[in-house]
Amino acid sequence: MLIDPYVLFPHVYLKSGKANVSQFFDPLMTKDAKDGCYGNTFRGRSISGKRVDFPEGMVAVQFSPTSKLQSDMEESVWKPMRTFDSFTMWKLESHPQANDLCVLWAETAAVADAVHTPLIEEEIEELNKFYTEEVESNAQ
């Protein structure tokens, strides 16, 4: 079973540049039918992963610098490389939970989108009708 090409590991690495993850991480893993989590090891430690799908219509964009900066005064120029709509989140020695921030952000983003999306005329009329009916029923 292959995983998403985008993964979030619960580790901090004191290195700049590309990581040779394939040297330490085998993308073939087991999947627990009970909770849908993946199981694997990373550098000899047990890790559990969970696929996190973005809300419908939302994608992430991976950017890459177009050139190396010659001085601190230069402005960075970045170009989009690719988009993705899911990633696999990994945790050390415990299963990812529904209340983990990496899982909750997708729900939070969907709620924020719904809250900030302008209402169309029909929705405004429906809310006004509901409000009027509630006021009248509470007045009786």
C-alpha positions, 0 to 999 in steps of 0.5 A, a space after each residue: 500500500 502506498 501513501 500520499 506523497 505528502 507526509 507530516 512527521 512528528 520530528 524535528 531535523 536540524 538540517 537544511 536541504 532535501 531529506 533522504 526519507 526513503 533511506 529510513 522510511 518504507 512506504 509499504 505499511 499495514 492498515 488497521 481496519 478498526 480505526 483506519 490508521 497506518 502502521 510503520 516504523 521510522 528509524 526503528 521507532 513505531 509510528 502510526 499515520 492517518 490520511 487527512 483529506 482537505 475540505 472539498 474545493 480546497 487544495 494546498 500549493 507547494 512553492 519553490 524558490 526560483 533562484 538563490 538569493 545573493 544578498 539579504 537585500 534581494 526579494 525572494 521569488 517563489 513559483 508554484 510547483 504542484 498542488 495536493 488535496 491530502 497528506 498523511 499525518 504520522 505520530 510516534 507510538 500512538 494513533 492520530 486522534 480526531 482532536 489532533 490539530 493536523 486533523 482539526 484544521 480541515 474542519 476548522 477551514 470548512 467552518 471558516 469558509 462557510 461563515 465567511 461565504 456571502 449569503 445569496 438572496 434566497 438564503 437571506 429570505 429564508 433566514 428572514 422568514 425563520 426569524 419572523 416565525 420565531 419572533 411570532 411564536 415567542 410572542 404568543 
